[in-house]
Amino acid sequence: MTDRGRTASVESPGDGHLRQLEAALQALRQDLPVLERWGGDLARRLLGGARALVAGNGGSAAQAQHLTAELVGRYRSERRPLSAIALHAETSTVTAIVNDYGPDELFARQVRAHGRPGDVLVALSTSGRSPNVLCAARAAVEQEVAVWALCGAPGSPLAELADEAVCVSADTPTVQEVHQVCIHLLCEAVDGAVQDAAAAGRSRVLDRSPADRAVRQDGSPRSIE
């Protein structure tokens, strides 16, 4: 075999990375109904006044902030802002908690401060074993906050602790890349559910009689022009 032939038959690191990513994305298709259901549920919760709390370390922290930016700002469609907090992003709070209570309490103390029944904690961990994320999940359970996890291989402590988990069996870089896709799929489903809710609200208004529409929200009459 010539040197050229041997070179052509060897898979490059980039080829291997893309092949693993393609396999992980193909496997993600089985979790698409879960992510779409999460999006619909999250939209209903946030439109009803609940909030999303999001926690992760390192690259997962960046993805947590990406998710909250899409919810508070927008993903594709124009809509009302939705309440979401990336728990690593308030630096004075983070440094105070780590200094006074230790790193394991970094997210958990904030969950106890902000979390209310009906809220959602989205917990990201490529290993599923990050101590501070696990503590946050336990605090969420105490606060009656739902826990949805994006993690690595199935069977991790986080996957077992969460109400529901989407697990990605791959190495860390690929897990993070697939988690980013999960975040966008979740946001897509949120936007769709918000649009459906808005359309249903407009339909209810149009179905009301002119006399009904002539009454303000506080019950007082208003003129029809």
N, C-alpha and C positions, 0 to 999 in steps of 0.2 A: 504494500500500500504506500502511495506517495505521501509526503508531508501534507500536501494539499488535501488529500482524501481523509487523512487522520484528523486534520483541523476541522473539516466540514462535518465530521460525525460527532464531535464533542459539543455537548450542550453548554452554552455560555451561562454564567450566573444570572444574567438578565432573562434568558429563555426559561431557566428553571423557576425564577421568581414569578414570571408571568404564567407559567403552567400551573404553579400552585395556586395563584390567585384565581385563575379561571376555574379550577376545580372547586375552590372554596365558594366562589360566586354561584356555581352551578348547584352546590349543596344548599346554598342559602335559599334557593327557590322553595324548598319545603317549609321554610319559616316565614315566607311572604304573608300567608294568611294571619300569622301571629302579629307581625309588624303592622299590617293594615288594621287589625282589630285594636291594637294598642293606639294607633292614630285616631281612630274613631272615639275610643274611650277617653283618650287624653283631651281631645277637642271638647267633648261634652263636659268633662271635669273643669277645664280651664274657662270655658264659656260660662259655667255656673259659679265661678269665683274661686276655684281651687288654684293651686300653683304646682309647677314642676320644680323639683329640686334635683340637681344633677351633680354627680360626684365621680371623679377619676383622677389618677396621678399621671404626670408626665404627658405623653402623647394623648392619653385618655382625658387628661384635664383640658387639653386643647380642643378635643372633640366635644367635651361637655360644654365648653364655652361656645363652640360652633352651634350646638343644638339650641342653647338658650338664646343666642343671637337670632336664629331663624324664627323662634317663637315670639320673642319680644318685638323683633323687627318684622320681617316677612320672609317666606321661602320663595314662592313664585307669584302668588296672587295677592292683590291688595286686600287687607282684612284688618280687623281690630287687633291691637296688641294683646298678647297672651302672657300671663305672669309666669316667669321662669327665672331661676337663680342658679348660676354655676358656683358651687360652694367653695371652690379654691380661689375665686377671683377677687375677694375683698381682702387685700393684703394685710391691713392692720388687724382685722379679726383673725385671720389665719395665723399670723405671727404671735398674737397674744395667746391664742388657744394652744399652739404648739409649745410656747414658752411656759405657760401656766399649768397645762394639763397633759402635755405629751402628744406625740404625733398620732397616736391611735384615736385621739378624740377630735382630730382636725375637722372631720365632717360630722361626726355624731353629735357634737354639741350644737352645731348649726341646725341639724335636723330637729333637735329638741326645741330650739329657739323658734324656728320658722314653720315646722311641720304641723299640720292640722289634719284631723280625719278627713279623708277624701282627696288629699294631695297625693302626688306620685313622686317617688324617688327613682330616678333612672341612674343605675350604678354601672359604671364601666370599669372592667379590669381584665386585661388580656390573660392573666394567670388565674383569675377568680379567687385569688388568695391574699390580696392586698389587705393588711390588717385594718387600716383606717376605713376602707370601703366596707369591709365586713362589719365593723363597729357601727358605721352609718346605717347599714341595712338592719341591724338589730335595733338601733334607736328608732328607725322608721316603723318597725313592727310594734314597738312600745307605743308609738304615737298614732297608731292606726293609719299609717301612711302606706299606700301600696308600693311594692318594690318590684321593679322590672330591671333585669340585669342583661347587659351585653358582656359576654365573657368568652374565654377560650374554650378548651375542650370540655365536653359534658362531664358532670360528676364533681365539679369543683365546689368548695364550700359556699361560694357566692351563689352558684346555680342552685344549690340545695336550699339555701336560705331564702332566696327570692320567691315571690309569688309566681313569677314566670321568668324564663330566661331564654335568650337566643344564644346558642353556643357555636363557636367556630373552631373546628379542629384544624389548626395550622400553626406555623411558627408566628412569633410575635408581630413582625412587620405585616404579615398577611392578615392576621387577626385585626390589627388596627385599620388596615385598608377596608376590610369587609365591614367593620363597625362604622366607618364613615358612610358606606353605602346604606347600612341599616338606618343611620340618622336621616339620610335624605329620603329613604322610603317612608320612615315615620312622619317626617314633615309633609311629604306628599299626601299621606293619608289624613293628617290633621287638616291641611288646607281643603281637601275634598269634603271632609265632614263639616267644616265651618261653612263652606259654600252651600252644602245641603241644608244646614240649619238656617242660614240666611234666606234661602229660597223658600223653605217651609214657612218662615215668619212672614215673608212677603205674601205668600199664598193665603195665609190666615187673614192678613189685613184686607186683601182684595175680596175675600169671601164675606167680609162683614158688610152689613147694609149701610147705606149713607147715614142713617140715623145713628147707628152704632159708631161710625167713624167720626161723628160730630161730638163725641164725648172724649175729653182729655183723659190722660192716664190717672189723674187724681179724681175723676168722676164729674168734673165740671164741664158744662157744655161749651162748644166752640162753634163759630160760624163756618158755613160751607160756602166757598166762593165759586 
